[in-house]
Amino acid sequence: MLEKNPLLSVENLIVSYGQVQVLHGISLHVDEGEAVAILGANGAGKSTLMKTLIGWLRPRHGRIKFAGEDITSLPPWERALRGLALVPEGGRVFPELSVEENLRLGAYLERDKKALQEGMAFVFTLFPRLAERRRQQAGTLSGGERQMLAIGRAVMRKPRLLLVDEISMGLAPMLVDAVFGALRELQEQGISLLLVEQNAHEALKIVKRGYVLENGRIVLEAPAPELQRNPKVQAAYLGGV
C-alpha cells in the first residue's frame, strides 16, 4: 500500500529576523483532516512559524509543501488560493467595517456569488451571534465576538488547512469553550487544523497529535494523550496536573 502524502509538510525550516535566528530546523506535518497542536511558551517561535507558513515571512532555509506542491516561495494570496488560511493572534479584524464587510474580505479572491453566499451562510451557522450583528461595526464587538469574526473570515472559502494562532488569548472561559467548540466542528466538516496555543488543556482535547516548541526547536512530538501524561508537559503547560 502506498503511503499518502501529508497535506502540509515542513522540512528543516530556518527563519531569522535580521541576524537573529528564531526557528532552528523545524520539521512537522499535518495530514488531511487532522488537527495538530504546537505548544510552547511566549518567545518559543510559534507565531514566527505561523507567519512563515502563511507567507508573511520568508525562511532562510527549508521547504514548505502543501498538498504535494512546494509553496516555499509563493506569496500569501497564492497560498490562500490553494486552501491555506490563517486566524491571526489577537482576533484582528477591521474595526471600521461591519461584520459582513469583514467576512467578505475573507473571500476577496472569490468571484462566484453563489459560493460567497454559501460561505456567509456557513459562517453564520457556525456563529449565530455574528448573524445577529452582521450590520454592526466590528470595532464595537466584544473580544470573544471579534475572535469569532476572525475565524469566520478565515473560513469563508472553506480552506483545506486552517492555521490558528493563540485563539484563546484574553478570552473568558465560557468564550474559550465556544471558540474551541467551533474549531472542533470545523474539523468534523473536513478542515484540517494547525493550532498554536498556550492553553494546552483545551488544545489537547481536540487534536490528534502535538509538537512542543522550545527556543525555536521542536523538542517533542507525540499523540495528544501521551502529551497530557508527560510530566514535563504537565509541569510546563498543564499546571502540573
Residue frames relative to the residue before (quaternion, step in Angstrom):
aa qw qx qy qz dx dy dz
M 1.0000 0.0000 0.0000 0.0000 0.00 0.00 0.00
L 0.4104 -0.7145 0.5100 0.2470 3.59 -0.90 0.95
E 0.4338 -0.6695 0.5320 0.2839 3.56 -1.04 0.78
K 0.3891 -0.7061 0.5337 0.2555 3.57 -0.98 0.81
N 0.4793 -0.6560 0.5035 0.2939 3.53 -1.14 0.69
P 0.5099 -0.6360 0.4684 0.3408 3.60 -1.02 0.68
L 0.5832 -0.5649 0.4447 0.3782 3.57 -1.21 0.47
L 0.7799 0.0902 -0.0327 0.6185 3.57 0.97 -0.93
S 0.0047 0.7834 -0.6207 0.0298 3.53 -0.93 0.96
V 0.0776 -0.7832 0.6170 0.0025 3.57 -0.77 1.10
E 0.0608 -0.8283 0.5562 -0.0276 3.55 -0.66 1.13
N 0.8708 -0.1443 0.0738 0.4641 3.54 -0.78 1.18
L 0.1686 0.8325 -0.5058 0.1506 3.57 0.92 0.98
I 0.0428 -0.7732 0.6326 -0.0117 3.57 -0.87 1.06
V 0.0138 0.8046 -0.5895 0.0699 3.57 -0.72 1.13
S 0.0721 -0.8011 0.5941 0.0033 3.55 -0.97 0.92
Y 0.2492 -0.6682 0.6665 0.2171 3.51 -1.41 0.37
G 0.7940 -0.0865 0.0227 0.6013 3.57 -0.16 1.24
Q 0.8004 -0.2299 0.2020 0.5154 3.55 -0.78 -1.09
V 0.6067 0.5703 -0.3487 0.4301 3.59 1.29 -0.16
Q 0.2525 -0.7753 0.5636 0.1323 3.56 -0.55 1.18
V 0.2066 -0.8131 0.5404 0.0644 3.56 -0.76 1.14
L 0.7724 0.1866 -0.1094 0.5972 3.58 1.01 -0.82
H 0.1715 -0.8200 0.5457 0.0221 3.54 -0.79 1.12
G 0.8386 -0.2309 0.1242 0.4775 3.58 0.02 1.26
I 0.1659 0.8171 -0.5303 0.1538 3.58 0.89 0.99
S 0.0322 0.7645 -0.6432 0.0277 3.57 -0.99 0.94
L 0.2028 0.7570 -0.5986 0.1656 3.58 -0.88 0.98
H 0.1315 -0.7857 0.5950 0.1064 3.54 -1.31 0.14
V 0.1478 -0.7381 0.6496 0.1066 3.52 -1.35 0.43
D 0.3074 -0.7594 0.5471 0.1717 3.58 -0.78 1.04
E 0.6639 -0.4810 0.3892 0.4200 3.55 -1.31 0.32
G 0.8398 0.1732 -0.1495 0.4924 3.58 -0.86 1.02
E 0.5718 0.6206 -0.3630 0.3952 3.59 1.28 -0.07
A 0.2240 -0.7228 0.6319 0.1675 3.54 -1.29 0.48
V 0.0282 -0.8041 0.5907 -0.0604 3.55 -0.76 1.13
A 0.2264 -0.7759 0.5760 0.1225 3.58 -1.03 0.82
I 0.1533 -0.7213 0.6623 0.1322 3.51 -1.30 0.53
L 0.1304 -0.8077 0.5744 0.0255 3.54 -0.50 1.26
G 0.2785 0.7566 -0.5629 0.1823 3.54 -1.10 0.65
A 0.5428 -0.6193 0.4641 0.3263 3.54 -1.22 0.52
N 0.6846 -0.4201 0.3730 0.4645 3.57 -1.31 0.04
G 0.8041 0.2810 -0.2050 0.4820 3.55 -0.95 0.84
A 0.4800 0.6898 -0.4289 0.3313 3.59 1.26 0.03
G 0.5750 -0.5932 0.3780 0.4179 3.58 1.23 -0.47
K 0.3609 0.7757 -0.4641 0.2294 3.59 1.27 0.13
S 0.7136 0.4426 -0.2679 0.4724 3.58 0.77 -1.00
T 0.5874 0.5554 -0.3656 0.4614 3.58 1.11 -0.61
L 0.6315 0.5279 -0.3260 0.4650 3.57 1.00 -0.81
M 0.6788 0.4916 -0.3037 0.4531 3.60 0.84 -0.92
K 0.6489 0.5118 -0.3198 0.4634 3.61 0.96 -0.82
T 0.6446 0.5052 -0.3200 0.4762 3.57 1.09 -0.65
L 0.6528 0.5211 -0.3191 0.4477 3.59 0.96 -0.82
I 0.7180 0.4314 -0.2590 0.4809 3.59 0.99 -0.79
G 0.5868 -0.6307 0.3443 0.3732 3.59 1.27 -0.22
W 0.4618 0.6796 -0.4525 0.3465 3.60 1.24 0.18
L 0.7560 0.2152 -0.1378 0.6026 3.56 1.22 -0.50
R 0.3042 -0.7381 0.5720 0.1883 3.56 -1.13 0.67
P 0.4092 -0.7158 0.5039 0.2573 3.60 -0.85 0.88
R 0.4968 -0.6201 0.5148 0.3219 3.55 -1.25 0.46
H 0.7926 -0.0018 0.0567 0.6071 3.53 1.12 -0.74
G 0.6470 0.5331 -0.3871 0.3838 3.55 -1.22 0.45
R 0.3172 -0.7511 0.5602 0.1463 3.51 -1.35 0.13
I 0.1472 -0.7490 0.6406 0.0834 3.53 -1.16 0.79
K 0.0435 -0.7942 0.6061 0.0003 3.57 -0.75 1.07
F 0.0706 -0.7828 0.6181 0.0116 3.55 -1.01 0.90
A 0.8286 -0.0614 -0.0274 0.5557 3.55 -0.68 1.18
G 0.7423 -0.4378 0.2114 0.4612 3.55 0.99 0.90
E 0.6531 0.5016 -0.3069 0.4772 3.60 1.27 -0.18
D 0.4229 -0.6768 0.5409 0.2656 3.58 -1.02 0.83
I 0.0447 -0.8262 0.5613 -0.0208 3.59 -0.48 1.23
T 0.2810 0.8176 -0.4755 0.1629 3.59 1.29 0.16
S 0.7745 0.3474 -0.1761 0.4985 3.59 0.97 -0.81
L 0.5065 0.6699 -0.4251 0.3375 3.60 1.22 -0.04
P 0.4802 -0.6479 0.5014 0.3133 3.62 -1.10 0.66
P 0.7070 -0.4811 0.3012 0.4220 3.61 -1.21 0.40
W 0.6758 0.5081 -0.3297 0.4201 3.62 0.85 -0.85
E 0.6191 0.5236 -0.3457 0.4723 3.59 1.12 -0.60
R 0.6357 0.5127 -0.3290 0.4740 3.58 1.04 -0.72
A 0.6211 0.5396 -0.3360 0.4584 3.58 1.06 -0.75
L 0.6388 0.5325 -0.3259 0.4497 3.58 0.98 -0.83
R 0.6979 0.4714 -0.2665 0.4688 3.56 1.10 -0.71
G 0.6582 -0.5589 0.2981 0.4069 3.59 1.25 -0.06
L 0.5141 0.5903 -0.4479 0.4320 3.58 1.19 0.54
A 0.0460 0.7893 -0.6110 0.0386 3.58 -0.98 0.83
L 0.2302 -0.7824 0.5706 0.0968 3.55 -1.15 0.73
V 0.1785 -0.6963 0.6813 0.1387 3.52 -1.18 0.79
P 0.2659 -0.8191 0.4817 0.1625 3.62 -0.18 1.22
E 0.6628 -0.5039 0.3872 0.3960 3.52 -1.28 0.45
G 0.8207 0.2844 -0.1984 0.4541 3.56 -1.06 0.78
G 0.4468 -0.7247 0.4484 0.2722 3.62 1.19 0.25
R 0.1425 0.8338 -0.5216 0.1115 3.59 0.94 0.86
V 0.0236 0.7741 -0.6296 0.0621 3.53 -0.88 1.07
F 0.5251 -0.5934 0.4889 0.3648 3.58 -1.31 0.07
P 0.3270 -0.8278 0.4166 0.1850 3.59 -0.03 1.32
E 0.6840 0.4951 -0.2988 0.4447 3.61 1.05 -0.67
L 0.6516 0.5055 -0.3126 0.4713 3.57 1.25 -0.33
S 0.5559 -0.5964 0.4551 0.3580 3.57 -1.21 0.45
V 0.6890 -0.4390 0.3690 0.4431 3.55 -1.35 0.18
E 0.6876 0.4874 -0.2923 0.4519 3.59 0.83 -0.98
E 0.6450 0.5166 -0.3237 0.4607 3.61 0.99 -0.79
N 0.6175 0.5311 -0.3380 0.4716 3.59 1.04 -0.73
L 0.6648 0.5048 -0.3056 0.4580 3.56 0.93 -0.89
R 0.6366 0.5335 -0.3312 0.4478 3.58 0.98 -0.80
L 0.6143 0.5436 -0.3487 0.4533 3.58 1.10 -0.65
G 0.6122 0.5539 -0.3460 0.4457 3.57 1.17 -0.52
A 0.7453 0.3064 -0.1846 0.5627 3.57 1.28 -0.34
Y 0.2156 0.8259 -0.5011 0.1423 3.57 1.13 0.62
L 0.6553 0.4976 -0.3140 0.4736 3.60 1.22 -0.39
E 0.5786 0.6081 -0.3613 0.4061 3.58 1.30 -0.23
R 0.1758 -0.8045 0.5623 0.0753 3.60 -0.72 1.08
D 0.6058 0.5582 -0.3428 0.4516 3.58 1.27 -0.30
K 0.3795 -0.7595 0.4819 0.2166 3.60 -0.44 1.21
K 0.6299 0.5325 -0.3363 0.4546 3.56 1.05 -0.74
A 0.6488 0.5081 -0.3126 0.4725 3.59 0.98 -0.84
L 0.6217 0.5384 -0.3335 0.4609 3.58 1.08 -0.74
Q 0.6620 0.4951 -0.2979 0.4774 3.59 0.95 -0.88
E 0.6448 0.5143 -0.3189 0.4669 3.58 1.02 -0.80
G 0.6334 0.5292 -0.3258 0.4609 3.58 1.03 -0.76
M 0.6447 0.5169 -0.3084 0.4712 3.56 1.00 -0.88
A 0.6609 0.5023 -0.3031 0.4681 3.59 0.93 -0.90
F 0.6184 0.5501 -0.3300 0.4539 3.58 1.05 -0.80
V 0.6793 0.4827 -0.2889 0.4713 3.59 0.89 -0.94
F 0.6891 0.4834 -0.2942 0.4526 3.60 0.89 -0.88
T 0.6021 0.5185 -0.3576 0.4907 3.59 1.19 -0.44
L 0.6535 0.5125 -0.2976 0.4709 3.56 1.05 -0.82
F 0.8000 0.1029 -0.0134 0.5909 3.58 0.99 -0.91
P 0.2005 -0.8185 0.5266 0.1124 3.63 0.18 1.22
R 0.5809 0.5949 -0.3761 0.4088 3.59 1.11 -0.60
L 0.6377 0.5181 -0.3306 0.4644 3.58 1.07 -0.68
A 0.6013 0.5524 -0.3595 0.4517 3.59 1.07 -0.66
E 0.6507 0.5206 -0.3056 0.4607 3.57 1.03 -0.81
R 0.7694 0.3355 -0.1569 0.5204 3.58 1.14 -0.66
R 0.2513 0.8359 -0.4710 0.1278 3.57 1.23 0.33
R 0.7200 0.4092 -0.2488 0.5022 3.64 1.10 -0.60
Q 0.5429 0.6518 -0.3797 0.3691 3.58 1.27 -0.20
Q 0.5339 -0.6127 0.4723 0.3413 3.57 -1.13 0.70
A 0.5213 -0.6712 0.4293 0.3058 3.57 -0.86 0.95
G 0.6205 0.5737 -0.3398 0.4126 3.58 1.11 -0.63
T 0.6721 0.4864 -0.2971 0.4727 3.59 1.22 -0.34
L 0.5041 0.6562 -0.4229 0.3694 3.60 1.27 -0.02
S 0.5497 -0.5702 0.4856 0.3699 3.55 -1.28 0.35
G 0.6934 -0.4725 0.3373 0.4267 3.57 -1.27 0.25
G 0.6676 0.5010 -0.2999 0.4619 3.56 0.97 -0.84
E 0.6520 0.5096 -0.3113 0.4672 3.57 1.02 -0.80
R 0.6298 0.5176 -0.3396 0.4691 3.59 1.04 -0.70
Q 0.6337 0.5168 -0.3377 0.4662 3.58 1.05 -0.72
M 0.6196 0.5293 -0.3323 0.4749 3.57 1.05 -0.77
L 0.6560 0.5143 -0.3075 0.4589 3.57 0.98 -0.89
A 0.6336 0.5297 -0.3309 0.4566 3.59 1.01 -0.79
I 0.6451 0.4897 -0.3183 0.4927 3.59 1.02 -0.77
G 0.6543 0.5347 -0.3104 0.4354 3.56 0.88 -0.97
R 0.6478 0.5208 -0.3155 0.4578 3.57 0.94 -0.89
A 0.6755 0.5129 -0.2880 0.4446 3.58 1.00 -0.88
V 0.7611 0.3765 -0.2105 0.4844 3.62 1.06 -0.64
M 0.3133 0.7793 -0.4953 0.2219 3.60 1.23 0.24
R 0.7609 0.3167 -0.1873 0.5345 3.61 1.04 -0.70
K 0.4345 -0.7257 0.4326 0.3123 3.59 1.26 0.43
P 0.0698 -0.8385 0.5401 0.0199 3.59 0.43 1.20
R 0.5337 -0.5988 0.4838 0.3500 3.54 -1.29 0.34
L 0.7906 0.0944 -0.0327 0.6041 3.58 1.10 -0.73
L 0.1568 -0.7784 0.6053 0.0560 3.54 -0.85 1.08
L 0.2025 -0.7538 0.6181 0.0929 3.55 -0.78 1.13
V 0.0711 -0.8238 0.5619 -0.0229 3.59 -0.62 1.13
D 0.1336 -0.8308 0.5402 0.0114 3.55 -0.47 1.28
E 0.8424 -0.1940 0.0917 0.4943 3.59 -0.49 1.28
I 0.0144 0.8674 -0.4961 0.0367 3.56 0.80 1.07
S 0.7421 0.4423 -0.2335 0.4462 3.61 1.02 -0.75
M 0.4043 0.7550 -0.4554 0.2434 3.59 1.25 -0.12
G 0.8617 0.1151 -0.1129 0.4811 3.56 -0.79 1.10
L 0.5659 0.6148 -0.3858 0.3911 3.60 1.23 0.05
A 0.5189 -0.6046 0.5070 0.3289 3.55 -1.21 0.64
P 0.6692 -0.5410 0.3252 0.3922 3.62 -1.11 0.65
M 0.6431 0.5270 -0.3397 0.4396 3.61 0.94 -0.79
L 0.6819 0.4764 -0.2847 0.4765 3.57 1.01 -0.83
V 0.5709 0.5728 -0.3740 0.4540 3.57 1.14 -0.60
D 0.6434 0.5227 -0.3128 0.4637 3.57 0.97 -0.89
A 0.6715 0.5072 -0.3000 0.4492 3.58 0.92 -0.92
V 0.6778 0.4966 -0.2934 0.4560 3.57 0.93 -0.92
F 0.6802 0.4618 -0.3008 0.4834 3.61 0.91 -0.83
G 0.5892 0.5545 -0.3664 0.4596 3.57 1.14 -0.54
A 0.6400 0.5165 -0.3166 0.4727 3.57 1.04 -0.78
L 0.6406 0.5189 -0.3265 0.4624 3.58 1.00 -0.79
R 0.6301 0.5270 -0.3302 0.4650 3.56 1.02 -0.79
E 0.6556 0.5088 -0.3111 0.4632 3.57 0.99 -0.84
L 0.6226 0.5374 -0.3397 0.4563 3.60 1.04 -0.74
Q 0.6551 0.5018 -0.3182 0.4667 3.56 0.97 -0.82
E 0.6347 0.5338 -0.3269 0.4532 3.57 1.03 -0.80
Q 0.6781 0.4635 -0.2798 0.4970 3.58 1.21 -0.51
G 0.6747 -0.5588 0.2733 0.3971 3.57 1.26 0.31
I 0.5316 0.6087 -0.4223 0.4106 3.59 1.25 0.10
S 0.3589 -0.7240 0.5489 0.2139 3.57 -0.79 1.01
L 0.1975 -0.7966 0.5660 0.0771 3.58 -1.11 0.71
L 0.0311 -0.7310 0.6796 0.0529 3.53 -1.20 0.71
L 0.1039 -0.8345 0.5409 -0.0136 3.53 -0.34 1.34
V 0.1352 -0.7153 0.6796 0.0910 3.53 -0.97 0.96
E 0.1646 0.8301 -0.4945 0.1984 3.57 -0.42 1.16
Q 0.3391 -0.7169 0.5727 0.2074 3.54 -1.08 0.83
N 0.6399 0.5062 -0.3236 0.4791 3.58 1.17 -0.59
A 0.1527 -0.8416 0.5143 0.0618 3.55 0.32 1.31
H 0.5539 0.6149 -0.3942 0.3997 3.62 1.08 -0.67
E 0.7455 0.4079 -0.2220 0.4781 3.56 0.72 -1.12
A 0.6506 0.5413 -0.3294 0.4186 3.58 0.90 -0.91
L 0.7121 0.4715 -0.2684 0.4455 3.58 0.87 -0.94
K 0.5523 0.5964 -0.3982 0.4252 3.60 1.27 -0.14
I 0.8009 0.3339 -0.1496 0.4740 3.58 1.01 -0.75
V 0.6633 0.4957 -0.3200 0.4603 3.61 1.23 -0.16
K 0.4997 -0.6362 0.5033 0.3037 3.53 -1.32 0.38
R 0.8009 0.0666 0.0179 0.5948 3.55 0.98 -0.96
G 0.1017 -0.7936 0.5928 0.0920 3.53 -1.29 0.17
Y 0.2445 -0.7163 0.6327 0.1636 3.49 -1.37 0.44
V 0.2408 -0.7286 0.6174 0.1735 3.56 -1.19 0.59
L 0.1581 -0.7936 0.5865 0.0338 3.54 -0.77 1.17
E 0.0524 0.7863 -0.6116 0.0707 3.57 -0.77 1.07
N 0.8546 -0.0571 0.0101 0.5160 3.56 -0.82 1.04
G 0.7377 -0.4587 0.2273 0.4401 3.53 0.93 0.98
R 0.6850 0.4301 -0.2842 0.5148 3.59 1.26 0.26
I 0.4196 -0.6483 0.5647 0.2911 3.57 -1.15 0.64
V 0.1075 -0.8275 0.5501 0.0328 3.58 -0.56 1.15
L 0.8015 0.0840 -0.0364 0.5909 3.59 1.24 -0.27
E 0.0075 0.7503 -0.6610 -0.0071 3.54 -1.15 0.75
A 0.2057 0.7791 -0.5660 0.1738 3.59 -0.82 0.95
P 0.6130 -0.5032 0.4362 0.4251 3.59 -1.27 0.24
A 0.6629 -0.5493 0.3346 0.3833 3.58 -1.10 0.68
P 0.6656 0.4945 -0.3410 0.4428 3.69 0.81 -0.81
E 0.6391 0.5283 -0.3218 0.4570 3.56 1.07 -0.75
L 0.6390 0.5123 -0.3215 0.4753 3.59 1.03 -0.77
Q 0.6377 0.5346 -0.3275 0.4476 3.57 1.02 -0.78
R 0.7141 0.4381 -0.2498 0.4855 3.59 1.11 -0.65
N 0.5356 0.6583 -0.3987 0.3477 3.58 1.23 -0.39
P 0.4708 -0.7120 0.4355 0.2859 3.65 -0.61 1.07
K 0.6647 0.5015 -0.3174 0.4538 3.60 0.97 -0.79
V 0.6464 0.4989 -0.3112 0.4862 3.57 1.03 -0.78
Q 0.6231 0.5374 -0.3349 0.4591 3.57 1.01 -0.79
A 0.6941 0.4851 -0.2797 0.4524 3.57 0.85 -0.97
A 0.7448 0.4326 -0.2289 0.4536 3.57 0.91 -0.91
Y 0.8498 0.2008 -0.0426 0.4855 3.59 0.88 -0.95
L 0.7419 0.3850 -0.2176 0.5040 3.60 1.23 -0.30
G 0.5664 -0.6450 0.3696 0.3558 3.56 1.19 0.46
G 0.6208 -0.5926 0.3338 0.3899 3.56 1.18 0.50
V 0.6223 0.5356 -0.3473 0.4530 3.57 1.27 0.28
